């Protein structure tokens, strides 16, 4: 009775599976922060995806500049690039690079980052505003009809456009393009197969967001969201009874990643986002998110099967031992075999393969 009742297999059932599962995840570029993450992964039914840097590459390039009537195109790019050079936003960096490639950028003073709206700074004695049309309107600027049309045309083509102005007038439009990651569509399909509903969340305008969503196969889009509003979107979905995963890569995503039931950070993103997440996808590829959820669910299934067989072994063998029908040598061998079985079952996770290899 004492030999057969030894709970070695029960003690090994969970830690061996976790050890092999997290190790295999690390080999595939998936870093899991703790065992409680696995339980969250099992229950997730909705995944919120940040657009820039997650669904798209985040490496934007300047696609076009359109100066207002009577304005100089070179001056527009130079002054705008000078202010944007002080910002870390991907859109700002694309404009700054394009301006620096054309000519040396003048220094900027009094730089301010207006969260979710744009930036402002003084260049050559002019206070330059760059950002959403809303930013310029709040400062009393009006957009001429030709700039309004150019703005709509850029958005309809899937580009992100910012407006630049100084001295009380809007001076032009700068449009940047962000390529969609080649694996994003396949990843969205994989997430749907796992029973997750994808939601695209972005601070971009709805026209651009829906163009990207249509390309990758996402139906639900939440656009024009300020950084502080991302966490409110996650909370709202949770209040609707949904178990929410959030995938993002930027500083603006950190609070939402922490609020979500499961936070997935792109390894190519910021340290703040990675710290706030539960899973880190080293490859920075949404297919890694599919692998992470598949691996977590597989690990949970292994843990449950380990616990079942370890418990079933005791339940079946204890009555035999109590009835005196079990030789102590056989009981010892059976006890050892149960532990070997649990370890061997856990090692099956080493054969887990990425969706890209299938």
GIVEN-V885755 format. One line per field, one symbol per residue. phi: phi as a letter, one per 30 degrees, with the letter a starting at -180 (. if undefined). Layout:
phi->???
This chain:
phi->.ddddededdddeddddddddddddddcibccdaddddddddcdbbbccdddicdcdicdbdcabbddeiccdddeddddddddddccdeddddddddddddaedddbbidbcceiclbbacbhicdccbldeeddddcidbcddddddddddddddicccbccaahibdclcbcccbddddcdddddddddddiccdbcbadddddddddddddcjcccbbchcdedddddddddddddiccccbcabcedcedddddddbcccdddcdddddddccbccedibdddddddddddddddddedddddddddeddddedddddiccdeddddddddddddddddddddddddcdddcc
